[in-house]
Amino acid sequence: MLQVHNTTLENMTCGHCRARVTQALKSVDPQARVEVDLGRRQVRVTTASPLSELTDALADAGYPASASSVIN
C-alpha cells in the first residue's frame, strides 16, 4: 500500500542537497515519487516503504529528519 510521508530536513538548503536527498530515498524505493521543497526544507515521498527505512537512509546521507508524518 502506498503512503505519503512528509519530512522536514533542516540542513537541506541547495540543489545539491535536493539531489542527495532524492538519491537516498530512491535507494530505498526506486519507484518512489519524491517532491522536494527547498524553501520549506521539506520532502514528500509517496512510497510503499516504511518511514523508518526512509529516515534511516536520509540520516545515512547526512540529512537527519527533524519531523515526519504519514498521510494514508
C-alpha positions as YAML, in Angstrom:
chain: A
units: angstrom
residues:
- id: 1
  name: MET
  ca: [0.00, 0.00, 0.00]
- id: 2
  name: LEU
  ca: [1.35, 3.41, -0.91]
- id: 3
  name: GLN
  ca: [1.72, 6.03, 1.78]
- id: 4
  name: VAL
  ca: [2.70, 9.67, 1.65]
- id: 5
  name: HIS
  ca: [5.47, 10.70, 4.05]
- id: 6
  name: ASN
  ca: [6.20, 14.38, 4.81]
- id: 7
  name: THR
  ca: [9.59, 15.03, 6.34]
- id: 8
  name: THR
  ca: [11.39, 18.21, 7.42]
- id: 9
  name: LEU
  ca: [15.15, 18.30, 6.83]
- id: 10
  name: GLU
  ca: [16.64, 21.39, 8.47]
- id: 11
  name: ASN
  ca: [20.02, 21.12, 6.72]
- id: 12
  name: MET
  ca: [18.65, 20.71, 3.18]
- id: 13
  name: THR
  ca: [19.44, 24.07, 1.61]
- id: 14
  name: CYS
  ca: [20.54, 23.76, -2.02]
- id: 15
  name: GLY
  ca: [20.21, 21.92, -5.32]
- id: 16
  name: HIS
  ca: [23.00, 19.53, -4.36]
- id: 17
  name: CYS
  ca: [21.05, 18.68, -1.20]
- id: 18
  name: ARG
  ca: [17.96, 18.03, -3.31]
- id: 19
  name: ALA
  ca: [19.87, 15.54, -5.46]
- id: 20
  name: ARG
  ca: [21.41, 13.74, -2.44]
- id: 21
  name: VAL
  ca: [18.07, 13.50, -0.64]
- id: 22
  name: THR
  ca: [16.34, 12.18, -3.76]
- id: 23
  name: GLN
  ca: [19.13, 9.64, -4.32]
- id: 24
  name: ALA
  ca: [18.95, 8.46, -0.70]
- id: 25
  name: LEU
  ca: [15.19, 7.97, -0.86]
- id: 26
  name: LYS
  ca: [15.32, 6.23, -4.24]
- id: 27
  name: SER
  ca: [17.93, 3.83, -2.84]
- id: 28
  name: VAL
  ca: [15.18, 2.52, -0.55]
- id: 29
  name: ASP
  ca: [12.44, 2.53, -3.22]
- id: 30
  name: PRO
  ca: [13.45, 3.21, -6.84]
- id: 31
  name: GLN
  ca: [9.78, 3.77, -7.75]
- id: 32
  name: ALA
  ca: [9.16, 6.35, -5.01]
- id: 33
  name: ARG
  ca: [7.76, 9.72, -6.00]
- id: 34
  name: VAL
  ca: [9.95, 12.37, -4.36]
- id: 35
  name: GLU
  ca: [8.96, 16.05, -4.16]
- id: 36
  name: VAL
  ca: [11.43, 18.47, -2.58]
- id: 37
  name: ASP
  ca: [10.58, 21.98, -1.34]
- id: 38
  name: LEU
  ca: [13.89, 23.69, -0.58]
- id: 39
  name: GLY
  ca: [12.22, 26.86, 0.70]
- id: 40
  name: ARG
  ca: [10.36, 24.97, 3.40]
- id: 41
  name: ARG
  ca: [13.11, 22.35, 3.77]
- id: 42
  name: GLN
  ca: [10.54, 19.62, 3.33]
- id: 43
  name: VAL
  ca: [10.35, 16.47, 1.28]
- id: 44
  name: ARG
  ca: [7.22, 14.50, 0.40]
- id: 45
  name: VAL
  ca: [7.64, 10.87, -0.59]
- id: 46
  name: THR
  ca: [4.96, 8.59, -1.99]
- id: 47
  name: THR
  ca: [6.13, 5.02, -1.44]
- id: 48
  name: ALA
  ca: [5.29, 1.60, -0.08]
- id: 49
  name: SER
  ca: [8.42, 1.65, 2.11]
- id: 50
  name: PRO
  ca: [8.17, 2.24, 5.86]
- id: 51
  name: LEU
  ca: [9.02, 5.67, 7.22]
- id: 52
  name: SER
  ca: [11.80, 4.23, 9.39]
- id: 53
  name: GLU
  ca: [13.67, 2.95, 6.33]
- id: 54
  name: LEU
  ca: [13.38, 6.33, 4.64]
- id: 55
  name: THR
  ca: [14.56, 8.31, 7.66]
- id: 56
  name: ASP
  ca: [17.48, 5.89, 8.14]
- id: 57
  name: ALA
  ca: [18.56, 6.40, 4.51]
- id: 58
  name: LEU
  ca: [18.28, 10.18, 4.91]
- id: 59
  name: ALA
  ca: [20.33, 10.14, 8.12]
- id: 60
  name: ASP
  ca: [22.99, 7.97, 6.46]
- id: 61
  name: ALA
  ca: [23.19, 10.57, 3.66]
- id: 62
  name: GLY
  ca: [23.69, 13.37, 6.23]
- id: 63
  name: TYR
  ca: [20.11, 14.66, 6.37]
- id: 64
  name: PRO
  ca: [18.52, 13.64, 9.67]
- id: 65
  name: ALA
  ca: [14.78, 14.26, 9.80]
- id: 66
  name: SER
  ca: [13.65, 16.79, 12.39]
- id: 67
  name: ALA
  ca: [9.96, 16.00, 11.92]
- id: 68
  name: SER
  ca: [7.99, 13.41, 9.95]
- id: 69
  name: SER
  ca: [4.40, 12.49, 9.35]
- id: 70
  name: VAL
  ca: [2.50, 9.83, 7.44]
- id: 71
  name: ILE
  ca: [-0.62, 10.50, 5.39]
- id: 72
  name: ASN
  ca: [-2.59, 7.39, 4.45]
...
